[in-house]
Each structure stands twice: as C-alpha cells, then as structure tokens.
Amino acid sequence: MTNHRDLLIGGQEVPAASGRTAEDRNPYTGEVYATVAAAGADDVRRAVAAADAAFPDWAATGPATRRSVFLKAADLLEARGEDASALMAQEAGGSRPWALFNVQLAAGMFREAAAAVTAPRGEVLTAQDGGTLSMAIREPVGVVAAFAPWNAPVILGTRAVAAPLAAGNTVVVKPSEDAPLACGYFVADVLREAGLPDGVLNVVSNAPQDAAEVAEALVAEPAVRAVNFTGSTGVGRIIGNLAAQHLKPAVLELGGKNSVIVLEDADVDYAVDAAAFSVFMNAGQICMSGDRILLHASLAEEFTEKFTEKVAGLPHGAPTDPGTVIGPLVSAASAERVAALVQDAVGKGAKVLTGGGAPENAVHPATVLTGVTTDMDLYHGEAFGPVCTLTTFTDDDGAIALANATEHGLTCGIITENGTHGLAVARRVRTGIVHVNDQSVADEPQAPFGGVKASGYGRFGGRWGIEAFSDTRWVTLAAGHAHYPF
C-alpha cells in the first residue's frame, strides 16, 4: 500500500485545498513509493498564518523548554536510523551508510541548536553618555520560509529548520518534490514528538509543476521575514531575487564546482582514497562533491593509474544492497543529464579513463575523464553525479588558478603531508570552506558552513546560524532625564 502524507499546518494534517496529490517515486525501481498533498498558494497562506499565530508564544517560551525539545529530537532521530535508511533508499536512492551519516549529523545539528538556545545573544555597548545602558540585542525575526533539498534529506531538512527554530522563529518548510517525506515530514514528525508546539513548524509539499508558484507565494507572504534556501545555484538565483524584491534577508547555500588539490608532497595512496570518497559518496550528489581532481604533474601518472583502478572497482547497484557504493541518482532524468555532460565532453575531445556510456535507468557508471577543456559543458557546470575530471599543474600558482577558475566557491580539499604548504595554498583558494590534508566533503554542526561567489551567502552552524535568523536591535536605557534644546 502506498504511503500518503497530507500537509502539516497548525499541528493538523490536512489535504491541499484543491484536493490534489503528487507522486513520490523510487528512483531505482521507478515505482510510486508514496503520495503527498500538492499545495497551492492558498495552502501556503494557511501555513504562514499558522506559523505567524504560533510565533509570539514560541518566541516567549523559556530557554529550558526550547532546549529540551531539541535534545529529545536528537535522541529520537538517532533511534530511528533504520527508518531513515529505508525511507532514503525508497525516496532518493540513498545507501544505508549515507542515511546513517545523515541521521548522525542531523542529531548533532539538533544538539547544537539546543546549545544555541542559551548562548549569549548581544553586547553591552559603550554609550556617549556614561549613565546610559546601551545594548545590541538579537531577537527572532518571525516566520522563516525554508526550502529543503533531496540529496541529503535528513541533514538538510534539519538544517532548514533547526537554527531558525532555536532562534525563536516559526517556520514553513517546502520540502523537495523528490524527497518530501525524508526532508520534510520525517524531520517534522521527530520534532513534534519531541514536544514542538503546534504551528511552530509547518510542512507544505507540492507537485513539481507547481514548485515556482508555491515558492513565490511563500517568499511573498508578508508575515514571512526571512528565507532559508539550500539547492542549486540556478534556483537559488530565483529565490534570492524574490527575497530581494520583498526586502527579506536570505541565506542561500547553493551549488559547487569543487576541487581536490593533490600537491607534490601528498601521500598518493591516501590521496586516491580521499578523492574517491569526495567524488563518489552518494553517487556525487552532494554540494561539496569533488568535481575536479587537480594533480601535481610529478605524481599524476601514479595517482591516475591507482585512482582509475579503484573507481573501476566501485560496486554499482541497488541502494538496499549493503555493498553498493554507486547507487541510483535521484531520477532517470538526472542520470541522463549526467550522461549528456559526459557525451558532450567526449564529443569535444575528452578521454574517458573509466565509466562513461549509457546509464542503466537511474544508475550512472562511476566515470573519470581527462582532457576536459573550457568549450565543454562539464568544465563549467556542476556534475552532481558520479563523474570527475583529472587535470595536472606544475606549481602552486597553477593549482590555485585552476581551483579558482569557476563562478562557484563552496569548498576545497588540499591533500599534502606538509601542513604549512597546504595552509599557504588554502589561503589563496576562494571558497567558503577549505580542508587541508582532507577532501572536500565535510560538515560539522558547530562550524560556519556556506560558500562565496555563486555558491551563495550566509552561514549555517553554531552562532552563525542564530545570527542568520535573528535581527539585531539597538536598545538604550537612560539612567536619568535627558536635556533637550527646546
């Protein structure tokens, strides 16, 4: 029997006003796994009204009570690791290790949110009048519109809501059409069971063809005071423009064209393992995935031989198979998109070292290419699949020029046994995140996470997440009566 979820509005599960539903398909089998209510603009208005009504009480709720919700949610989430694994396999083709990592990191995000509830928020300022108390204080903004993507659904569904809620806001989340259960309803269920009051978090799912209408309606609602979006750069530009039109601040965590730089003082075997993880974890469907492996010429031959052999041996198949490394992409259409990028590159002179060819339904072979040049679509576009390119350089300047030759700036890994050398290179790479002697895929709930350039703006994690979803106010208290000129 197919699962079904209705909208979550004001603590009640309700159908869309139109009565319409949308299908949620298993990418590996192509079968319908679940259906969800397909919201329209009227449903968005209902959800925002519910969040707005719940805001005063939630903002005034004592810190101990709010903190206990997040701590309990973390425990509940960890207890449901196998549920998350089954759900992610069915909805997004995620492997069990990837799902359990999602649960682990998301639980950490809830615990970090709990800590943030009682973290200091504000400063005592130096006033011109020594008898006046002058303060900069941070207060919740109100209703936050959140957009949660499918690729790391439990992590990013949690990130969409945890910091805004911890700051005292209420939230309306629009989960991805490709994984509405895992990145929307599953996270909301955990928080509700943990004691989150009705209306504080609302979930509005939609049909793919209605995505633009629902997103525009959500950002435009007057009660919405901030926007939280994680997704592709293309859609992020649209959301950012909408938010700017309505003078609403936004946090945008967008795509990447990330590099793993292998310097001449690297351990080649370690570099091979690090690069393989960076490129092929979750079949390359991570914003931090390493699209480009940049190799010092002195070790390029050894690395290329060992890396190609390792990639050629990565097991492909069903996400439910414990041995699978390369599972399905989120849809057959996504696999065809990746195949088209490879085909375009090969047609223009790139060489396939392993992989390539046609995908099998939603499973695209793990692929390594060399000779990718600026006239190829893959040179510029985020692959978001199990594909990478190998390029050589001869000195640090060459490596940095290659790494920075993209409009994106999310993350970078630098493999070296010389930390001083690695740090010197890291300081010149224009990304929001860089890891020395590690690859590009890493996330910790207390660290500032986000990119520069076309990879977005704003930061999640720790105090940065609270600051992103709160307003700074200047408040003074005069100790005596002021004197006025008239």
C-alpha positions as CSV (number, residue, x, y, z in Angstrom):
1,M,0.0,0.0,0.0
2,T,1.3,3.4,-1.0
3,N,2.2,5.8,1.9
4,H,0.4,9.2,1.9
5,R,1.1,12.4,3.8
6,D,-1.1,15.5,3.9
7,L,0.1,19.0,4.6
8,L,1.1,19.8,8.2
9,I,-0.5,23.1,9.1
10,G,-1.0,24.4,12.6
11,G,-0.4,20.9,14.0
12,Q,-3.0,19.3,11.9
13,E,-2.6,17.1,8.9
14,V,-4.8,18.5,6.2
15,P,-5.3,17.8,2.4
16,A,-4.5,20.5,-0.1
17,A,-7.4,22.9,-0.6
18,S,-7.6,21.7,-4.2
19,G,-7.6,18.0,-3.1
20,R,-4.7,17.3,-5.5
21,T,-1.8,15.0,-4.7
22,A,1.7,14.4,-6.1
23,E,3.6,11.1,-6.7
24,D,6.8,10.3,-4.9
25,R,8.8,7.7,-6.9
26,N,11.5,5.3,-6.1
27,P,14.4,6.3,-8.4
28,Y,15.8,2.7,-8.6
29,T,12.6,0.9,-9.5
30,G,10.6,3.8,-11.0
31,E,7.6,2.8,-8.9
32,V,5.4,5.1,-6.9
33,Y,6.5,4.9,-3.3
34,A,4.3,7.5,-1.7
35,T,1.9,10.3,-2.5
36,V,1.8,13.7,-0.8
37,A,-0.7,16.6,-0.8
38,A,0.1,19.0,-3.6
39,A,-0.2,22.5,-2.1
40,G,-1.1,25.7,-3.9
41,A,-0.9,29.4,-3.0
42,D,-4.0,29.1,-0.8
43,D,-2.3,26.4,1.3
44,V,0.8,28.5,1.6
45,R,-1.2,31.3,3.0
46,R,-2.8,29.0,5.6
47,A,0.6,27.6,6.7
48,V,2.1,31.1,7.0
49,A,-0.9,32.3,9.0
50,A,-0.5,29.3,11.4
51,A,3.2,30.0,11.8
52,D,2.5,33.7,12.4
53,A,-0.1,32.8,15.1
54,A,2.3,30.5,16.8
55,F,5.2,32.9,16.8
56,P,4.6,35.0,19.9
57,D,4.2,32.1,22.3
58,W,7.2,30.2,20.8
59,A,9.4,33.3,21.0
60,A,8.4,33.8,24.6
61,T,8.9,30.1,25.6
62,G,11.6,29.7,28.2
63,P,15.1,28.5,27.1
64,A,15.0,25.3,29.2
65,T,11.8,24.2,27.5
66,R,13.0,25.0,24.0
67,R,16.3,23.3,24.6
68,S,14.6,20.2,25.8
69,V,12.7,19.9,22.5
70,F,15.9,19.8,20.5
71,L,17.7,17.4,22.8
72,K,14.8,15.0,22.8
73,A,14.6,15.3,19.0
74,A,18.2,14.3,18.7
75,D,17.7,11.2,20.7
76,L,14.5,10.3,18.8
77,L,16.3,10.8,15.5
78,E,19.2,8.5,16.4
79,A,16.7,5.8,17.5
80,R,15.2,6.0,14.0
81,G,18.3,5.4,11.9
82,E,16.9,2.3,10.3
83,D,13.6,4.1,9.5
84,A,15.6,6.9,7.9
85,S,17.7,4.3,5.9
86,A,14.6,2.7,4.5
87,L,13.0,6.0,3.7
88,M,16.0,7.5,2.0
89,A,16.6,4.3,-0.1
90,Q,13.0,4.4,-1.4
91,E,12.8,8.2,-2.0
92,A,16.2,9.3,-3.1
93,G,18.3,6.1,-3.7
94,G,20.5,6.7,-0.7
95,S,22.6,3.9,0.7
96,R,22.4,2.8,4.3
97,P,25.8,4.3,5.3
98,W,24.8,7.6,3.7
99,A,21.4,7.5,5.6
100,L,23.0,6.7,8.9
101,F,25.5,9.6,8.4
102,N,22.5,11.8,7.7
103,V,21.0,10.8,11.0
104,Q,24.2,11.3,12.9
105,L,24.9,14.7,11.6
106,A,21.3,15.9,11.9
107,A,21.2,14.7,15.5
108,G,24.3,16.8,16.1
109,M,22.5,19.8,14.5
110,F,19.6,19.4,16.9
111,R,22.1,19.3,19.9
112,E,23.9,22.3,18.5
113,A,20.5,24.1,18.2
114,A,19.9,23.2,21.9
115,A,23.2,24.7,22.9
116,A,22.5,27.8,20.8
117,V,19.2,28.5,22.7
118,T,21.2,29.6,25.8
119,A,24.2,31.1,24.1
120,P,24.8,34.8,24.7
121,R,23.0,37.0,22.2
122,G,24.0,40.6,22.2
123,E,26.5,43.0,23.6
124,V,26.7,45.9,26.0
125,L,27.9,48.9,24.1
126,T,29.9,52.0,25.2
127,A,27.4,54.8,25.3
128,Q,28.3,58.5,24.7
129,D,26.5,59.2,28.0
130,G,28.2,57.2,30.7
131,G,24.9,57.0,32.6
132,T,23.0,55.2,29.8
133,L,22.9,51.5,29.3
134,S,23.3,50.8,25.6
135,M,22.8,47.3,24.2
136,A,22.8,45.4,20.9
137,I,20.4,42.5,21.3
138,R,19.3,39.8,18.9
139,E,15.7,38.8,18.6
140,P,13.8,36.3,16.4
141,V,12.6,37.7,13.1
142,G,9.2,36.0,13.0
143,V,8.2,33.5,10.3
144,V,11.0,31.9,8.2
145,A,10.4,30.4,4.8
146,A,12.6,27.3,4.4
147,F,13.4,25.2,1.4
148,A,14.9,21.7,2.0
149,P,16.5,19.7,-0.9
150,W,16.5,16.0,-1.5
151,N,20.2,15.0,-1.8
152,A,21.0,14.8,1.9
153,P,17.4,14.9,3.0
154,V,17.6,14.4,6.8
155,I,20.7,16.6,7.2
156,L,19.3,19.4,5.0
157,G,15.7,19.0,6.2
158,T,17.1,19.5,9.7
159,R,19.4,22.4,8.7
160,A,16.4,24.1,7.1
161,V,14.6,24.4,10.4
162,A,16.9,23.9,13.4
163,A,18.7,27.2,13.6
164,P,15.5,29.3,12.8
165,L,13.6,27.4,15.5
166,A,16.4,27.7,18.0
167,A,16.5,31.5,17.5
168,G,12.8,31.6,18.4
169,N,11.2,31.8,15.0
170,T,8.5,29.7,13.5
171,V,8.9,28.0,10.1
172,V,7.1,27.0,7.0
173,V,9.2,24.4,5.1
174,K,8.7,23.5,1.5
175,P,10.5,20.1,1.0
176,S,11.8,19.0,-2.3
177,E,9.4,17.3,-4.6
178,D,11.9,14.4,-4.9
179,A,12.0,13.5,-1.2
180,P,9.2,15.3,0.6
181,L,8.9,12.6,3.3
182,A,12.6,12.4,4.3
183,C,13.4,16.1,4.1
184,G,10.1,17.4,5.3
185,Y,7.6,15.2,7.1
186,F,10.1,12.9,8.8
187,V,12.0,15.7,10.4
188,A,8.7,17.4,11.4
189,D,7.5,14.2,13.0
190,V,10.6,13.9,15.1
191,L,10.3,17.5,16.4
192,R,6.5,17.1,17.0
193,E,7.1,14.0,19.1
194,A,9.9,15.8,21.0
195,G,7.3,18.4,22.1
196,L,7.4,21.2,19.5
197,P,4.1,23.1,19.8
198,D,1.5,23.1,17.0
199,G,2.1,25.7,14.3
200,V,5.7,26.3,15.1
201,L,6.8,24.1,12.2
202,N,4.6,23.6,9.2
203,V,5.2,21.5,6.1
204,V,3.9,22.3,2.6
205,S,4.6,19.8,-0.1
206,N,3.8,20.4,-3.7
207,A,3.7,18.8,-7.2
208,P,6.8,19.5,-9.4
209,Q,4.8,21.6,-11.9
210,D,3.7,23.9,-9.0
211,A,7.1,24.5,-7.5
212,A,7.5,28.0,-8.8
213,E,4.0,29.1,-7.8
214,V,4.4,27.7,-4.3
215,A,7.9,29.1,-3.8
216,E,6.9,32.6,-5.0
217,A,3.8,32.6,-2.8
218,L,5.8,31.5,0.3
219,V,8.5,34.2,-0.1
220,A,6.0,36.9,-0.9
221,E,3.7,36.3,2.2
222,P,4.1,39.5,4.3
223,A,4.4,37.6,7.6
224,V,7.5,35.8,6.2
225,R,10.5,37.8,7.4
226,A,13.5,35.7,6.3
227,V,14.3,33.0,3.7
228,N,16.4,29.9,4.1
229,F,17.2,28.1,0.8
230,T,19.6,25.1,0.1
231,G,19.7,23.9,-3.5
232,S,21.0,24.6,-7.0
233,T,22.6,27.8,-8.0
234,G,20.0,28.3,-10.7
235,V,17.0,28.0,-8.4
236,G,18.9,29.9,-5.7
237,R,19.2,32.9,-8.0
238,I,15.5,32.9,-8.4
239,I,14.8,32.6,-4.7
240,G,17.4,35.3,-3.9
241,N,15.8,37.6,-6.4
242,L,12.3,37.0,-4.9
243,A,13.6,37.7,-1.4
244,A,15.3,40.9,-2.5
245,Q,12.2,42.1,-4.2
246,H,10.4,41.8,-0.9
247,L,13.3,43.2,1.1
248,K,13.7,39.9,3.0
249,P,17.1,38.6,4.1
250,A,18.1,35.2,2.8
251,V,20.6,32.5,3.5
252,L,21.5,30.7,0.2
253,E,23.6,27.5,0.3
254,L,24.0,26.7,-3.4
255,G,26.0,24.5,-5.8
256,G,29.7,24.0,-6.1
257,K,32.4,23.2,-8.6
258,N,34.7,21.9,-6.0
259,S,38.4,20.8,-6.4
260,V,40.5,18.3,-4.6
261,I,44.1,19.6,-5.0
262,V,46.8,16.9,-4.7
263,L,50.1,18.7,-4.0
264,E,53.6,17.2,-4.8
265,D,54.1,16.4,-1.1
266,A,51.0,14.3,-0.9
267,D,50.8,10.6,0.1
268,V,49.4,9.2,-3.2
269,D,47.6,6.2,-1.7
270,Y,45.8,8.5,0.8
271,A,45.1,11.0,-1.9
272,V,43.4,8.2,-4.1
273,D,41.2,7.2,-1.2
274,A,40.3,10.8,-0.2
275,A,39.5,11.8,-3.8
276,A,37.3,8.7,-4.4
277,F,35.3,9.4,-1.3
278,S,35.0,13.1,-2.3
279,V,33.7,12.3,-5.8
280,F,31.6,9.2,-5.4
281,M,30.0,9.4,-1.9
282,N,26.2,9.4,-2.5
283,A,26.9,9.0,-6.3
284,G,28.4,12.5,-6.3
285,Q,25.1,14.1,-5.3
286,I,26.5,16.3,-2.6
287,C,27.0,20.1,-3.0
288,M,30.6,19.5,-1.7
289,S,31.4,16.7,-4.1
290,G,34.8,16.9,-5.8
291,D,34.1,17.5,-9.5
292,R,37.7,18.3,-10.2
293,I,40.9,16.5,-9.1
294,L,43.9,18.7,-9.7
295,L,47.2,16.8,-9.7
296,H,50.8,17.9,-9.4
297,A,52.5,16.7,-12.6
298,S,55.1,14.8,-10.6
299,L,52.6,12.3,-9.2
300,A,49.9,12.5,-11.8
301,E,50.8,9.2,-13.5
302,E,50.9,7.2,-10.3
303,F,47.7,8.8,-9.0
304,T,45.8,8.4,-12.3
305,E,46.6,4.7,-12.5
306,K,45.7,3.9,-8.9
307,F,42.6,6.1,-8.9
308,T,41.2,4.7,-12.2
309,E,41.7,1.2,-10.9
310,K,39.9,2.0,-7.6
311,V,37.0,3.8,-9.4
312,A,36.6,1.0,-11.9
313,G,36.1,-1.5,-9.0
314,L,33.4,0.5,-7.1
315,P,30.2,-1.6,-6.8
316,H,27.1,-0.3,-8.5
317,G,23.5,-1.3,-7.9
318,A,20.5,-1.1,-5.6
319,P,20.7,1.3,-2.6
320,T,19.4,-1.5,-0.4
321,D,22.4,-3.7,-1.2
322,P,25.0,-3.3,1.7
323,G,27.9,-3.5,-0.8
324,T,26.6,-0.7,-3.1
325,V,28.8,2.4,-3.4
326,I,27.3,3.9,-6.6
327,G,23.6,3.7,-6.2
328,P,20.9,5.4,-8.3
329,L,20.8,9.1,-8.9
330,V,17.6,10.8,-7.8
331,S,15.9,10.0,-11.1
332,A,16.5,8.5,-14.5
333,A,16.3,12.1,-15.9
334,S,19.2,13.1,-13.7
335,A,21.3,10.2,-14.9
336,E,20.6,11.1,-18.5
337,R,21.6,14.7,-17.7
338,V,25.0,13.5,-16.3
339,A,25.4,11.2,-19.3
340,A,24.8,14.2,-21.6
341,L,27.6,16.1,-19.9
342,V,30.0,13.2,-20.4
343,Q,28.9,12.7,-24.0
344,D,29.4,16.4,-24.8
345,A,32.9,16.3,-23.3
346,V,33.9,13.2,-25.2
347,G,32.5,14.6,-28.4
348,K,34.8,17.6,-28.0
349,G,37.9,15.6,-27.3
350,A,37.9,14.5,-23.6
351,K,39.1,11.0,-22.8
352,V,37.2,8.5,-20.6
353,L,39.6,6.6,-18.3
354,T,36.8,4.5,-16.8
355,G,33.0,4.5,-16.9
356,G,31.1,6.6,-19.4
357,G,28.4,5.1,-21.6
358,A,24.7,5.0,-21.1
359,P,23.1,4.9,-17.6
360,E,21.0,1.9,-16.5
361,N,17.8,3.6,-15.5
362,A,18.9,6.0,-12.7
363,V,22.3,4.4,-12.2
364,H,25.2,6.2,-13.9
365,P,28.6,4.5,-14.0
366,A,31.4,6.0,-11.9
367,T,33.3,8.0,-14.5
368,V,36.7,9.6,-14.7
369,L,37.7,11.9,-17.6
370,T,40.9,13.8,-18.6
371,G,41.3,16.5,-21.3
372,V,38.3,18.5,-20.3
373,T,38.5,22.0,-21.8
374,T,36.7,25.3,-21.5
375,D,34.5,24.6,-24.5
376,M,32.9,21.6,-22.8
377,D,29.7,21.9,-20.6
378,L,31.3,19.8,-17.9
379,Y,34.1,22.3,-17.4
380,H,31.6,24.9,-16.1
381,G,28.6,23.0,-14.8
382,E,28.2,21.2,-11.6
383,A,28.1,17.4,-12.4
384,F,26.1,16.4,-9.4
385,G,26.7,12.8,-10.3
386,P,29.4,10.1,-10.2
387,V,31.8,12.0,-12.5
388,C,35.1,13.8,-12.1
389,T,37.9,15.2,-14.2
390,L,41.6,14.9,-13.7
391,T,43.8,17.9,-14.6
392,T,47.5,18.5,-13.9
393,F,49.5,21.5,-12.7
394,T,53.2,22.2,-12.2
395,D,53.3,24.7,-9.3
396,D,51.1,26.3,-6.6
397,D,50.1,29.2,-8.8
398,G,48.8,26.8,-11.5
399,A,46.8,24.8,-8.9
400,I,45.3,27.9,-7.4
401,A,44.4,29.3,-10.9
402,L,42.6,26.1,-11.8
403,A,40.8,25.9,-8.5
404,N,39.6,29.5,-8.7
405,A,38.6,29.2,-12.4
406,T,34.9,28.8,-11.7
407,E,32.0,31.0,-10.7
408,H,31.4,28.8,-7.7
409,G,33.2,28.9,-4.3
410,L,31.9,26.4,-1.8
411,T,34.6,24.0,-0.7
412,C,38.0,22.6,-1.5
413,G,40.2,19.8,-0.3
414,I,44.1,20.0,-0.3
415,I,46.0,16.8,0.0
416,T,49.5,17.2,1.4
417,E,51.8,15.9,4.1
418,N,53.1,19.4,4.7
419,G,50.6,21.4,6.7
420,T,52.4,24.7,6.3
421,H,52.4,24.3,2.5
422,G,48.8,23.2,2.5
423,L,47.7,26.2,4.6
424,A,49.6,28.6,2.3
425,V,47.6,27.2,-0.7
426,A,44.4,27.2,1.3
427,R,44.6,30.9,2.0
428,R,44.6,31.7,-1.7
429,V,41.7,29.4,-2.8
430,R,38.5,31.4,-3.0
431,T,36.0,29.1,-1.3
432,G,33.9,29.5,1.9
433,I,35.3,26.2,3.2
434,V,38.7,24.5,2.7
435,H,40.2,21.4,4.3
436,V,44.0,20.8,4.4
437,N,45.0,17.2,4.2
438,D,41.4,16.2,3.6
439,Q,39.0,16.1,0.8
440,S,36.1,18.5,0.1
441,V,33.1,16.7,1.7
442,A,32.9,17.6,5.4
443,D,30.3,19.1,7.7
444,E,30.1,19.8,11.4
445,P,27.1,21.4,13.2
446,Q,29.1,23.9,15.1
447,A,31.2,25.2,12.2
448,P,30.3,28.1,9.8
449,F,29.0,26.4,6.7
450,G,28.5,28.2,3.4
451,G,30.1,29.4,0.2
452,V,31.1,32.5,-1.7
453,K,30.5,33.7,-5.2
454,A,27.8,31.7,-7.0
455,S,27.8,29.2,-4.2
456,G,25.7,31.6,-2.1
457,Y,25.9,33.7,1.0
458,G,25.1,33.5,4.7
459,R,26.3,30.8,7.1
460,F,24.8,27.9,8.9
461,G,26.2,26.3,12.1
462,G,26.8,27.4,15.7
463,R,26.3,31.1,16.4
464,W,26.3,31.9,12.7
465,G,23.0,30.1,12.2
466,I,21.4,32.0,15.1
467,E,22.7,35.3,13.7
468,A,21.3,34.5,10.2
469,F,17.8,34.1,11.6
470,S,17.6,36.9,14.1
471,D,17.6,40.7,14.0
472,T,20.0,43.0,15.8
473,R,18.3,45.8,17.7
474,W,19.8,48.8,19.5
475,V,18.2,49.3,22.8
476,T,19.1,52.0,25.4
477,L,18.1,52.7,28.9
478,A,18.8,56.2,30.2
479,A,19.7,56.5,33.9
480,G,18.3,60.0,34.1
481,H,16.3,62.6,32.3
482,A,17.9,63.9,29.1
483,H,18.3,67.7,28.4
484,Y,16.8,68.9,25.1
485,P,17.5,72.2,23.2
486,F,13.8,73.1,23.0
